[in-house]
Amino acid sequence: MKIVIAKMSGFCMGVRRAVETVLDAPEKHPAPLYTYGPLIHNPQVLELLQSKGISEIKDIPESGTGTVLIRAHGVPPDTKKRLKAAGFNVIDATCPRVIRVQSIIRRHARQGFAVVIIGEKDHPEVVGLAGYAGKNGHVVASLEELDTLPVFEKAIIVAQTTQNMRFYEAVKDWAGRTHPHYKIFETICDSTESRQADVQQLAESVDAVVVVGGRASGNTRRLYEIARQTGKPAFHVETEADLDHIDLGDLVAARTIGISAGASTPNWVIRKVTMALEAKLFKRRSWRHKALHALLRASLLTNLYVSLGAGGLCYAACLLQAVAQHFPFVLMSCLYVQSMHILNHLTGSRADRYNDPDRASFYQRRQAPLTVLALACGAAGLLIAFDQGVMPFLVLLLMSLMGLSYNLYLVPKSITGFRYRRIRDIPGSKTILIALAWGVATAVLPPLSFVGSYRWANASVFVWTTGLVFVRTAFFDILDMQGDRLVGRESIPILIGEQPSLRLLKGILAGLAAGLLLLTAAGLFATFGFLLAVCPAAMFAIIIAYEKGVILPGLWLEFLVESHLVLGGILALAWSLGSG
């Protein structure tokens, strides 16, 4: 069974802009904060906004204070005037595509044109558009309703931006045959057009389709209709819980399942549905598939596989630096990374709620035993470090204390003028500190203890291991951008953007591979260095596969990313056995 996610899934530009405007509002505009009506048609996002103290108003009071944000669908012009007259600070988060249609209607209505709006009469966007048309507006939702309209001397036809393209083509054909003097505007959003064409193509290439999105979302319903019209089994789910109420027979029989999502569906909801669907379908397959899925899930959720990657990376670094007594450091790296990552997830559950809901649920249910495990692993790692010498112990202790203080307020709230009061408040700090911590544990401590000094060659190995871990962590940050944005975490991809981040990571990987090959060719390392260039090359291939949609976010992608570090240990073991 293979799952394919449509390229055009999740937030469109207008929805993303509206959500980001609302999330930025607390720092820029006076409280309390409101949205006029639901910001977008997605219950999960609306629940998130309520949890942040951003409530919804439906009626305009005589007087009010604070800030009201206009929803992405827009509102009639009179509504904005009344909100301002009531005393609210009004922020317009209307989608720019909708604003364009509003402008077309306003301009032509002033010139006496009749305005025919193709859309759902009660849809918020259409209500707003009709407000700009005034008495000249006529909302129709079918060809039959078009036939009932009077013949206008001059008229324009516009469509709701999320209207069905096929229906609008039929409307244009009707106008061309019956009223060729009417002016027709192409107002369906290009994102909507691409999304509908995408789901059509997807449905034709798979055995079944699952469309994810709010039931009140018109564009999501249209995607479901398009998928169903292809004759393939199609299902509309709002959350992963809806999978319990549909017949999975058609999905179990499918070799390929397509997933599409409406323009107001957040990435974390798509991910929840995808992962829940994978789990349900695996449980209905052979015991081998179920066992493999359970093993992978457990090893990733408990960070055992991550710590195995740290041990493998340390082993490879020891061989590069000719550290003979590698076992204590390999074990120490495993224990330290195990402890650090468990604590990160225990304290970062807010972001995991959106980025990795399965992990968030796992940690919430097992908080006490996981805390004990993290502290035990950390203590065991420090004991091993102490046994190797004072310097490794002090370095590892310092790193552990920095990790524990990551979420603590180092600058008291009583002292004003500081934007960054905790280490975690510094943009990109988590990604950089994780990479540095891994680099020190896997590449610095072994030679520091073994030879008592640190040379240029050792520093290059530290750069190599740190670079690999930086790419690994930053890549996960790219996958988690939407959830991080929602909880206010400023990761590197959020700061510079997704595509620049991907280019940066591929550039780093290319540099790591080329640098290792050159230094090995120069005789700085044993020929084993040539073999290790496979690790950055493997991660480079994973990123390319992700960009092309060959590998989707989820269990297998996480496993493959962690595997490129485990691969370093496997290559080191193979080299040791072959040369020994």
N, C-alpha and C positions, 0 to 999 in steps of 0.2 A: 504493500500500500504506500502510495506517494501522495503528499499534500503539496499543492501548488497555490501560492497566494498571488492574487492579481497585483500587477504592478501599481495600479491606481487604487490603493486601499488606504483607509484612514483619513485623517484630517486633510481637507482641502486648504488652499491658501487663505480663503476668507475665514474659515472656522479657526484655523491656527492663529490668525491675526487677532480674532476676537478673544480667544482664550488667553493669548499672551497679553493683550491689552488689559484684561481683567486681572490677571495675576500680577501685573506690574503696578496696578492702580493703588494698592495700599501704601506704597512708598512715594507716590507722586500726587495723590489727590486726597482731599479731606474725607474723613470718615463721618458717618457710617457709609458703607458701600452697598449699592443695590444694582440689580439689572432690571430693565423694564421688560417683564415677561421672561421666559426661559432664554438664556443666552443662546443655546443651540438645542437641537432635538436629540439629546442624549442624557438619560437619567443618571448615568455614572458620573459624568462631568458635573452635572448640576448638584449631585450629592457632595462632590469634592468642593465646589464653591461654597456650599452651605457650611461645610466643616471649617472653612476659612473665614466664616463670618460674613460672606457675601450673599445677601438674601435677595429674594425676588419680589417686586411689587407689580401688581396688575392694574391697580387704580391709582390715579394721580390725586394726592391730597391737596387741600387748599394751600397748605404751607408745609415745607419740609427742609431738612438740612442734610448735608452730606453730598455724595456723588452718585449719580445714576448713569449706568452704561447702557447705551442703546445696543440691542441685540444684533447679531450678524445679519438677520433677515431684514433689518431696517424697520422704520415706523413712518406713519404719515407725518407730513411737516407740521401739522397742527399739534401733534403729540409732543414734539420737541419744544415748541413754543410754550405749551402749558407746563411742561416740566421746569423750564427755566423760570417761568412766571411764579411757580410755586416756591422757588428759592433753591432749587437743586443745581449743583455743578454738573453739567451734562457732558459726557464723553461719548462720542459717536464711534461705535465699533462695527458699523454696517460694512458688509463685504464690499470692496471696491467694484466688483462686477454688478452688484445690486445698485450701487450708487450711479453707475453708468446708465442703467435702465431708468432709474428715477429721473435722471437729467434729460433723457430722450423724451420721456412722458411729459415732464414739466414744460419743456420748450415747445412741443407740438400742441399741448393743451392750451397754452397761452395764445397760439396762433389759430385756435378754433378747430383743430383736428379732433375727430372722435378717436378715442383710444380703446382698442380692443386688446384686452389682456388675456392671454391663454394661460390658464392656471386654475388652481383650486381656490374657490371663493373665500374659504375660511383660513387658508394658509397665511401665516404672519407676513411673509414676503409680499404676497398678493394684496393683502390688506394695506400694507405700506405703499405699494405701487398705485393702488386705486386712490389713495389719499392724494397723490400728486396729480392724478387725472381729474379729480373733482367730479363735477356733474357730467363731464365728457367721457367718463370711464365706463367700460362694459366688460365684465369678467365672464368668460365662457370656458367650459371644461370639456366640450364635445363638439363634434361636427354638427349634430342636431341643433345644439344651441346657437351655433353660428348662423344656421339657416333662419332662425327666428329673429335675428337682428334686422333693423331697418337698413335700407341702403343709404350710406352716408356720402355726402358730396366730396368730402375728403376725410381720410381716416388713416391711422397707422395701426399696425399689428405688432405686438411684442409678446414675448413668452416669459413666464416665470423662469428664473435662471436654472432651475433644476428640472425643467419639463422634459418629458420623453421626446427624444429626437424624432422618432418615427411618426408620432402624432403631430409634431410641429411641421414635419414635411407634408403630411396630409393637409394641414391647415393652409400651408403655402400653395399647395396644388389647388385647393378650393378657391383661394383668393385669386389665383391666376386665371381660373376658369370663369369665375362669376364677377369679380371686382378687380380687374387688372390695374385700376388707378389707385388702389390702396398701397400705401408704403409699408413694406415689411422689413423689420429689423432682426438681425441675427443676435438674439440676446441670451440664448442658452449658453451658460458658462462653458468655456473650453474644457475645464476640468470635468464638468458633467458629461460633455460629449465624449471625452477620452475614457472616462470611467464606464460609461454605458457601452462603448465600443469594446473596451477591455473585457467586461464581463461577458459580452456576446462571444468574443473570441475564446475566452477561457472556457465557457460552457460547452462550446463546440469541440474543445480539445480534451475534456476530462469526462469521467463517467458520472459524476454527481457534483453538485454545487451547494455550498453553505454560504449564505449572505448574512453578514453580521452588522447589526445596527439597531437603533431605537425604533420601536414600532410606530412612533409618531413622526418619524423622519420620512418625508416624501421621496427624497432621492434614494433612500435605502429600499423603500417599497418598489420603486421602479427598477432597481437593479434585480430584485427578486423576480419581478414580473418578466424581465428580459431573459433571465436564466431559465425560468419555467417554460417560456415560450419556445425554447430550443428543443423541448421534449425530454430533457435530462431530469432526473430526480433533483429537486431543488428545495432547500429549507431556509427559512428566515428565523434566525435566533438573535435575541437581544444580548444575552449573556451565556456563559458556559452552562448555567443551570438549566437552560432551555433544552440542552441536549438530552436531559433525562426524560423529556416529554415527547420525543420524536422517535419514529421507527428507524432504528439504525440498520435495518436489513439491507436497504439499498446502499448504504455507506460501507457496510462490511463487504458486500460483493464487489464494490468499486476498486479498481486497481489504481485509479488516480482520482483524487478529490480536489476540487478547486474551492478556494475561499476568497470571497470578495467582501468589501465593507463600505458602508456609506460614508459620506464626506464629514459626518459629525461623529464618527466612531473612533475613539482613541486607540492608540497602538496597544496599550496594555489589555484592553478588552479583546482585541483580535488575538493577542498572544494567549490569553486565558482560554479562549475558545479552541485555538489550535492545539494547545497542550492537552486540554481536557479531551478533545477528539482523538488525539494520538493515544492517550491512555486508555480510553474506552475501546478503541479498535484493537489495540494490542491485547487487551484482556480477552477479546473474543477469538484470538488466534491461538496457535499451538502453544504448549507449555514452554517451549524454547524461546519463543518471541516474548512471552510474558516474563520469563526469568531474566532475559537480557534487558528488557525495559526496566524491570525492578532493580537490577544490579546497577545499571547506569544511573538511574535516578538517585539511588541511595548513595553511591560514591560521589556524586556531584553535590547533592544537598548537604552531606556531612563534611564536604571539603576533603575527603580522603584522596580523591583523584588529584585535586589541586596540590595537596602536600606531596603526593607522589611525584608530581611535576617538579616541585621545588627540590626534592631529593635527586631526581634525575639531572636537573640543571647543575646542582652542586657537584655531583659525580663527574659530569663532563668538564666542569671548571677545574676540578682537582687534577684530572688527567692532563688538561692543557697546561697547568702550572706545575706538573710533576710533583704533586703532593701525594706521597705514598700512603700515609695513614688517613685515608679518606672517610672510612665508615663513621667515626663519631660526628664528623661535620655533616655528612649526608643525613644522618638521623636527626641531628640538631636542626638542620634546615627544615626537615619534614615537620618536626614538632613545633618550631617557631611559626611557620606559615600556617599550620593547622590552627594554632591558637589565635593568631592574628586575624585570620579570615572568619573564624567563628565569632569573635568579638565584633568584627566589622558588621557582620550581618545581624547580630543581636542589637547593635546600636543603630543600624541603618535600616531598620524594618519599615520605616515610613516610606522610603524610596522603593524598597522591595515590594511594597504593597501594589505598586503599579508596574515596576520593571520585571519582577519575578514573583507573582502572587503565590505560586506553589511553594517557593522557598520561604516567603513571609509566613505562610500558614504553618509550615514545618517548624520554623523557629519559634513561633508563638506558642505552639502546642508543647514544645519540648525545651522551653527556656531554661529551666533549672538544671537538668542534666547536661545541656550543652554549655552552660556557664561553667559548671564543674569541670567538664572535659577541657574547655579552653584554658582554664587556670592550671589544670594538671599538666597539660601539654606544655604550657609556657614555663612552668616550674621545672619540668623534666629537661626542657631545652637549656635552661639556665644552669642546671646541675652538670649537664654534659659540657657546656662551655667552661664552667669553673674547673672541671677536670682537665681541660686542655690548656688552662693557663689563666692568669689574671686578666690579660688584655682581651681575649675573646669574651670572657665573662662580663667585663665592664662595658664593652661595646654592645653586646646583646642586651644587657640590662638597660642601657641608655635607650636603645631602640624600643624595648618593651615599654618603658616609661613614657616615651613620646607617643607610642601607639595608644596607651591608656589615657593620655591627656588630650587626645585628638578632639574629643567632644566637650572638654572642660572649658569653662570661661576663664581665660588667662588674664583678661582685662575686665575688671568688675563693671557692672552696668552703671554703677554710680559715677564712673569716670566717663564724661561725654567726649565726643569728637573722634571716637574710634569706630571705624566701620568693621574691622576684623577683630573680634574679641576672642574667637576660638581659632585653632589651626584649621578646622574644617570650613571656616568662613572664607578662607583664602581660595580664590578661584583655581581649580585644577590641582589643589594640594593633595587630594587623596590619591590621584593617579601617580603623581610624581613621588610621593612618599612611599607608596607601595612598591614602586619600581626600585627606589633606592634601598629600601629595607631588604627586598629580595636580593639585590645585587651584593649588599654587604654580607648577608648571611651565606650566600652560595659561593661568592668569589673572593671576598676580602678576608674573612676569618680563617679559612684553611691555610693560605700561605703566611698570614700574619703570625699564626701560632707555630707553624712548622719551621719556617726559616728565620723568623724573628725580624724580618724587614719586608719592605714592600717596594717592588721595582716597577719600571715602566711597563714591562711585559704583563705584570700582574694587573696594572691599571687598565690595560686594554681588555683583559678578560672581564673585569668589572663593568666596563662600558658595554661589552657584548651581552652579558647576562642582564644588566639593567635595561638595555635597549629592548631585548626580547620581552621582558616583563612589562615594560612601558607600553609596547605595541599591544600586547595581550589585554592589559587593563584598559587602555584607551579605546580599543575595539569594542569591549563590552560597554564602555561609556557611550559609544555611538549607538549601540542597540538600545541603550537606556535613556536616550536624550529626552524623550517626551515625559517619562516619569520623573526624571531629575528636574526638568523644567517646572513641573507641577509642584514639587516640594521645595523649589527655590535653590537647588544645588547647581552651582556654576561649574560644570565640568569643562574640560578643554574643547570637546566638540560643540558645546553650547556657545562657547566664547568665539570660536572661529568658523563654525558651521560643519555640516556633515561631510560634504564633498572635499573641502580643504583638509579636513581631518583624515579622510581616507587617503588622500594624496600624500599627506605627511607620513602616515604609517607605512605606506608602500615605499616611500623614499628612505625611511629609516631602515627598513628591512633590506632594501637593496644595498645600502651603505654597510650594514652589519655583515652581510654575506661577502661583499667585495673586500671589506677590511680584513676579515678573517682569512680569506684566500690569499691576499697580498702578504699579510704578516706570516702566514704559514710558508708561503713560497720564499719569503726572505729568511727563513730559518729560525724565526722567533719562537715558533711552536713546532711540535712533532707533526708528522704528516696526518695525524688524527684530526688536525684542524681543517683539512680539506673535507673530511667526512661531515664535520659539524656544520658546514655551510648549508647542509640540507635543512636544518631547523628553520632559519629565516625564510628559506625558499618555500618550505611547506606552509608557513603562515601567510606568505605572499599569495600562494595559490588559493588558500582558504578565503582571503579577502576578495580576490578576483571572482571566485565562485559565488560569494555572497552578493557582490555587485551585480552579477549576471542573473541572480535569482535561482541559481542551481542549488544552493543550500539556504534554507530558511531559518530565521531565528527560532530557537527552541532547544530541546535536549541534545540533538545530534550536533548542532553547531557549537554549543558550549563544550561538548565532549571533544570535538575536533580541535578547537582552539587550545584547550588544556593539553591535548595529546602532542602538540608540537614541542612542548617542554618535556613531556615524558619521553618523547623520541630522542632527546639529547642523552638521557640516561641509558636507553636501549642501545644507542650507537656506541656509547662509552663502554658498556658491558661487552658488546660484540667485539669491540677493538681490544679490550683487555684479554678476553678469552682467545682471540685470534693471535695476539702478539705474545701471550704468555705461554 
